[in-house]
């Protein structure tokens, strides 16, 4: 959530920068400013009346001591009137506060100055590419056909058990999933991340804290009887570990990693882009989360991008890194880099990771602060997260790119994790 202070100080900058995200904020910002002004005026009136009430209360005691009962009674009546005024001002102020908060949560995070303008993924900028696209033999199969041929993923059985978007992994397919999860977690731990195994359901406060609620309410699975949400990413429970926490400067950087299944309704998804593993309602993902000092968060973002790039390189997959345009960014992000790997049989790029800096947007909702060493004042921290990595499309690219007449040749880095080098 944007701070009220920055909206007060730089309303025009807020409006202009949010236009990069194709969000027209002028009406909301102007209403926020008007409500804030009225609320502060009401607070001044309330403070003034409270001061007057305190003075009268002291005078009543003096008047009674002096036997001036009529004057004391008149002052009592006046205090009653003032109390009613204070109550009215307080009620008006609370109504303003409620409307103010309802408007603040509608504003997305402001994009970083380096974010390009644009409306969709077509307008994202390629930062760099790596790896080499494989040349497949004629008749090469997409991963959904390979999965059926080698009996490692059963989409039809998953559909029978639950529905579309819930595949059933089996045999070497299940073991490949487990191997990738262990490999990703090990790589993250080597880079200094502490592993967590968090809950898979969160309460509304947690969803609000990281920006999924109310913005992405329709995309989350909701357990109505208990008022819980199934997590769309481990980012939600892991970042919420620090909700309402005051850190010390010495605590930075806070580096956590977690593996979880992830659940997304993906309402409205259809067509060739969702075939096979391309888009699922339940999938496995390993996440990295950092909480950092504001002065170092963009340096940290670069480090996280380099870390994810190193993992993709070890998997020997052709990849590209994209800086997302304003129209393709998430509600909470200030700057996002997407990783895409090339799936040769489909002849298309598949997103496998997003690495983002949220600056203080999530921290303001979560009240994640730190205490400055110089003056002990509490300041909002910056939060960052990234997929390291999401499994389904990684698996799709591994299967398609490494198919041979003898089966699927897995990259050497996975052999010790899978216990086999080929599927087939």
Buried (B, 14 or more C-beta within 10 A) or exposed (E): BBBBEBBBEEBEEBBEBBBBBBBEBBEBBEEBBEBBEBBEBBBEBBEBBBEBBEEBEEBBEEBBEEEBEEBBEEBBEBBEEBEEBBEBBEEBBEBBBEBBEEBBBBBBBBBBEEBBEBEEBEBBBEEEBEBEEBEBEEEBBBBBBBBBBBEBBBBEEBBEEEEBBBBBBBEBBEBBBEBBBBBBBEBBEEBEBEEBEBEBBBBBEBBBBBBBBBBBEEBBBBEEEEEBBBBBBBBBBBBBBBBEBBBEEEBBBBBBBBBBEBBBBBEEBEEEEBBBBBBBBBBBBBBBBBBBBBEBBBEBBEBBBEBBBEBBEBBBBBBBBBBBBBBBBBBBBBBBBBBBBBBBBBEEBBBBBBBBBBBBBBBBBBBBBBBEEEEEEEBBBBBBBBBBBBBBBBBBBBBBBBBEEEBBBBBEBBEEBBEBEBBB
